Each structure stands twice: as C-alpha cells, then as structure tokens.
Amino acid sequence: MVSVENFEKVKWMLDPEITYLNHGSFGARPVEVFEAQVAFKREFERSPIQFLDREGKERVSVARRTISRFLDCSDEQLGFVENATTGIGCVLQSLSLSKGSEIVSTSHVYNGVRQLLRSYVEKNSCTYREIDIPTPIATNDEIVSRILDGFSSQTTLLVIDHVASVTGIVFPVAKIISACRERGVAVLVDGAHAPGMLDLSINALSPDWYVGNLHKWVCGPPGAGFLWVNSQYLNSTHPMTVSHFYEQGFTNEFDWQGTRDITSILGAAIAVEWGSTIGWQKIRSHNHRIATEMQKRLVDLWGVVSMSPLDGSMIGAMASVQLPAHYRFDEQELSAFQARMYHCSRVEVPLMLWQGTPVVRLSGQLYSKSDDIDLFLAALNG
Ligand SMILES: Cc1ncc(COP(=O)(O)O)c(C=O)c1O
C-alpha cells in the first residue's frame, strides 16, 4: 500500500479506533470542514434573519461560484438539493414524457434510484427497464455496446451511473452521452460518487442533466447535493418543493425551497477549498491507488474472478471484490455480518449482494492506513 505520510496532517472527525473502509456511503469530514460548518451554524443562531434572509442568497451565490468552478460548469445551471436522490426526483417530476415512453437504466443502478424510477413510471403510463451489464467487465466499449444494443424504439431517457454504487465501476459516460445524442435519447447522469473521486467537467460531458453529491468524495457536510441542467431545460426544471420564486429563474427557485439549513452548501464550498489546498489531483490519485491495491490484494488472496481489470482502469476510489465461495449469505445475513464486524472488530465496511453473490466494497481515502486491509481480513475471519 502507498505511503500516506504526506496526508497525515489532515485531521478527520472519524473515530481513530474505527477502521473506516466505507467512505463511499456518507463520506467523512475533515475537522476543518466540520468546524467551518459549525461556525456557520453559530452565526445563523446568533442572528437568524440577518444570516438567512438578508445574507443567505449572496452567501449561497458565492458558494455556488466556488462549486461550479470545481465541477467545471456554469453557476447559472447549478441548483442545490439535499442529495442525489432528490436531484433525480426533481428531473423526473419536471419531465413530460409521452405515454408509452421507456426509461432505461442498467443492472448497476442504485437501488433507491431504481425505486424512484419504478414509482415514476407507474404514475405516468411509461415503462422502466434495466439493461444487464454482467461482471467481469473488461472494457468500456463492452459497456457502451451493451447499453446501445439494449435500447428499443420507445427508449426516451437513459439514467446512467457515473460511478456504480455496488460494483464501484466507472462508466464511460462521455461516450455514452454522445452515442445517446446521436440517437435522440436524453441522458440523466447519476454522479452521486463522482465529484471529488473523478476529474469531473460537466461542461465537457454536457448531458441533459447531472446530479451529484458533495458529501461523499468532496467531504462536504451531509445534505449537500446538486442538480445541473442543460440550458434547454433551465425554465422547465423545478425543485420538488416549489415556493416563493416559482418561474423566477432556475437558481432562484432552487435557492429557496422553503426554510432550510444552508450551512451544508456553505460547508461544501469550504470542502472544495480544503481539497484545492492539498490538490484534488493528488487526493484522487492517492485514493485510486489505495482502492486498486486493495482490490488486487483480495483478488490474489482469494483467487476470485475480478469484477474489473486489476490495473484499476475501470474504477475510481472504490473497488468491489467477490467474497470467497464459502461465504454464502443472503442480504439479511450480510448486513448482520457487517454489523458484527463493526461491533466486534471496529471495522466498518459494506458487504452487499451483486448478481446474487456477496461482495465487499472497499473505499480508499486520505485516512486509509496500510494495515486496514489486514484488519478487515482479521475481522472477516474473526
Ligand atoms: C450511484 C448512487 N446514486 C444515488 C445515491 C443516493 O445518494 P443520496 O442518498 O445522497 O441521495 C447513491 C448513494 O450512495 C449512489 O451510490
């Protein structure tokens, strides 16, 4: 495992007694980012009207400029939402698909998003289908051709993960978006994990919609999600909760969805600056190296088939590895086993089912230590 000595100065809120291998779920906060949010909360509590009513809009606009520069997109097209799920909900409720339209995703779709799509089509006389992309996957072209071959004449919208939750595989979204454009299929990218994990330029991708989280790999406060919309949808995309500024401009509408805690947005901009001080490229490549090394170590040790190439070319900072065959668990048993590893060994790592097989998903982050994987193995066998 690579040396983490350069990053030791970064202090995290995490309990140092926990071997934390699950950055992917809810991220984790550097002390600096957490304290900045707490300071914003204190300011709000000292003078709520001044903070939120008179200064809130300008404070959020400044944060939006920082965040949009980081995501490489126009700030006028960036709306803040609580989380990626809500961003997808906003897109769906703003769509006007004709009867019989088909929405497609892939077998890698995040389960919460799957249920959201199911509930949308039930109410809107449309259909939803998932294109199977089995693992192991060896090339990006394989993914692109499976997706394109999976379209039907009714396919209107593709909802595609940028980084898949269970498998950790990075989808070649640039190629997918341009192929969909040629076919007249709209694309909603679910980038819940991408900001901070990948070198992201939303302008370069230019899908129809892009949703993401800043509380995962950007290490911002929980509740910092965003929705970016292509300019053609600026007037037709609305937040789930419509309030005072309906039809008064995209960012005006998204900035006021009723009273909310804007400190998560302000804290997300602080997190962007925190990462810039270290260097986002350095953070990304460190985390990628850790994930790739952990993946190779387990695949070699267990002699299992790797879900993606062992050179790390199809993953970011998360790697999922199939557990050896004697771990035969259903979903409930997996979550009980995961909780047991936490309670007995203080190892936090997600165990999930992928295509009926138990997998472990390992996240690399600046706080990862060289013996984390040994502690995980001891907990698994303990
Ligand atoms: C690919 C993907 N999409 C969506 C989500 C949902 O994110 P949130 O709970 O922040 O809405 C997740 C959560 O991990 C995810 O991995």
The ligand as an SDF file (V2000), in Angstrom:
LIG
                    3D

 16 16  0  0  0  0  0  0  0  0999 V2000
  -24.9610    5.7280   -7.5550 C   0  0  0  0  0  0  0  0  0  0  0  0
  -25.7570    6.3360   -6.4380 C   0  0  0  0  0  0  0  0  0  0  0  0
  -26.8220    7.0720   -6.7340 N   0  0  0  0  0  0  0  0  0  0  0  0
  -27.5670    7.6620   -5.7900 C   0  0  0  0  0  0  0  0  0  0  0  0
  -27.2440    7.5210   -4.4650 C   0  0  0  0  0  0  0  0  0  0  0  0
  -28.1040    8.1860   -3.4410 C   0  0  0  0  0  0  0  0  0  0  0  0
  -27.4220    9.2070   -2.8010 O   0  0  0  0  0  0  0  0  0  0  0  0
  -28.1970   10.0430   -1.7010 P   0  0  0  0  0  0  0  0  0  0  0  0
  -28.6230    9.0900   -0.6490 O   0  0  0  0  0  0  0  0  0  0  0  0
  -27.2040   11.0410   -1.2070 O   0  0  0  0  0  0  0  0  0  0  0  0
  -29.3540   10.6590   -2.3960 O   0  0  0  0  0  0  0  0  0  0  0  0
  -26.1450    6.7580   -4.0960 C   0  0  0  0  0  0  0  0  0  0  0  0
  -25.7890    6.5910   -2.6780 C   0  0  0  0  0  0  0  0  0  0  0  0
  -24.8180    6.0230   -2.2960 O   0  0  0  0  0  0  0  0  0  0  0  0
  -25.3870    6.1370   -5.1080 C   0  0  0  0  0  0  0  0  0  0  0  0
  -24.3380    5.3690   -4.8090 O   0  0  0  0  0  0  0  0  0  0  0  0
  1  2  1  0
  2  3  1  0
  2 15  2  0
  3  4  2  0
  4  5  1  0
  5  6  1  0
  5 12  2  0
  6  7  1  0
  7  8  1  0
  8  9  2  0
  8 10  1  0
  8 11  1  0
 12 13  1  0
 12 15  1  0
 13 14  2  0
 15 16  1  0
M  END
$$$$
